[in-house]
């Protein structure tokens, strides 16, 4: 007999008429251990990961031999720089992530650039002043990931590299198969 099919309703999830929980918010944590972004909605298909959730992580370089981007496996959060390993540092910043390039302003003309490109853009803001301290960085590029790693290597005093799993992108939809989750499930 096939397992019951969950029914998603506005107030939660029902299986066989029993409520399994209530969805009160959707949050994406693009970089493991960073603050998250509230989302209004997400689109998921069977077996898909939550879009861009924990797609990136700051791996301590002393642990880099444990991670293979072509064949990623779960690693404990102690291997990464994040809220678990350095809560005081990560509490200083608010991360903002978007798959659309934030508007850039030409300082001479004070007008937005019109050539925005799709990507995976991360900006960091100082928590108390809301001043932008980094970004936007396109984490879909090696240069963007390296800039993020350099910033946090300096801030933490721990050399890190920004890692992501190679994407199974047969249909060019930017979905990813691996998340740097907190559990091995």
N, C-alpha and C positions, 0 to 999 in steps of 0.2 A: 504494500500500500504506500502511495506517495505521501511525503510529509505534507502537513497543512500549509496552504499558501497564505502568507500574511496579507491582511487587508490594511492598507494605509489610509487612515481617515484624518480629518483635520485635527483631532484632539489626541491622536496617538496611533498605536498599532494594535490590531485585533487579530487573534487567531481563535477559531471556534467560538467566537463571541466573547472571549476573555481579553481584557485589556492587559497588555504587556508593558505598558509604560506610556508616558506622555512626552511628546517632543515639545520642548519649550524654547529651544534655540538651536541654531546651526552655526558652528564655528569651525573655521579652517585654520590650522596651525601649519603654515607652509614650511617653516623651518622647525625641526624638533627642538623643543625647549624654549621657543620664543612665544610671545603673546600671539593671540589669534585674532582673526577677522570675523565679525558677525556677517552671516550671509542670509539673504531673504529666502533663497531656495537653492537646491542642487538637483542635478539630474543624474541618476544612477541607473546603470544597467546591471543585469545579472553578473555577479562575480567581480564587479568593478570596485576599485577603492574610492573612498570619498575624494572628490577631485582636488588634487594638489595638497592634500592634507599630509603633513610630515613627509613631503617629497624630498626635502633637503635636510641635511644634518651637518653639524660641525664636529667632525671626527678628530679626536686627539691624534696627532701624527704618530705618537708612540704605539697606537693601535691600528695604524693604516694597513698592516699586513693581514688584519682580520676581516677586511672588507673587500669584496670583489664586485665591482659594479655590473659585471656581466652575469653574475650568479649570486645575488645578494641573499644573505641569511640574517636572521634576527640577531642583534647584538644588544646587550644590556645597556641601559642609559648611562652607566658609569663610564662608558667608552667615549662619550660625547660631551662637548661643552654645551651646557644648557641650564635650565632652571634647577635641575636636580643637582648638578655638580658645582654650580656657581650661582646660587639664587640671588645674591646681592648684586652681582654684575648684571644679570639679565633683568632684574627688577628696575634697573635704571632706564631701560629702553622700552618703547612701544613699537612693534613692527606693523607695517602695513604692506599688504601684498595684493597685486592685481595682475591679471593676464592682459591688460591693456596698458600701454605706456601712459603714465601720468602726463598731463600737459606740461610741456617745457616752455619756459619764457625766455625770449630773446631780450637780454638785459638792455640793449640799446633801444629797441623798439617797444619793449614791454608788451609784446603780443605772443600768444601761444603759437608754437610750431604746428603746422598742419600735417607733417609727415609722421604720424604716430604709427608704430609698428607693434604687432602682437608679440608677446614675449611673456616672461615671468618676472615681474618687477617687484623688488623689495625695497622699501624705504624704512629707515630707522629714525625715531624721534626720541629726544630726551624726555623722559617721563614727566619731570616737574615743570619744565618750561615749554614743552611741545615744540622745541626747535628741532628742525631736521638736521641730523648729524651724519647721515649716510644715505646715498641713493638719489634717485632710483637706480638700482643695480639690476641688470637683466640676468637672473640666475639660470636662464637657459643657455648662457654662454660661459665658457671657461673663464673669461675675463671678469664677469660679474661674480662668479663663485669665488675666484681668487681674491677679489677686492673685499668680499665679505669675510673670508678667512683671515686676510691680513689685518683688517680692522679688529677682529676679536682676538687674534693672536697677540696683538699689541695691548689691547685692553685687559686681557686676562693674564698675560705672561705665560700662556700655555700655547705652544704651536698647534694649530688646527688646520684642517683642510675641509672645505665645503664639498660634501659628497652627495651624489644622487645615483640612483640605479639607472642603468641603461633602460630606455623605454621600449616596450614592445609596441611599436607604433605602426603596425601594418596598414591601418586605415587612416593614418595621419590625423588622429583626433586628440593628440596630446595627452591621452589617458596614461596613467602609470600603474604598474603592477605591484610595486613594493612601497611600503610605508615604513618609516623608522618609528614604529610603534613602541609602546611601553611594555607590551606583553608579547610572548612568542607565539600567540595563537594566530 
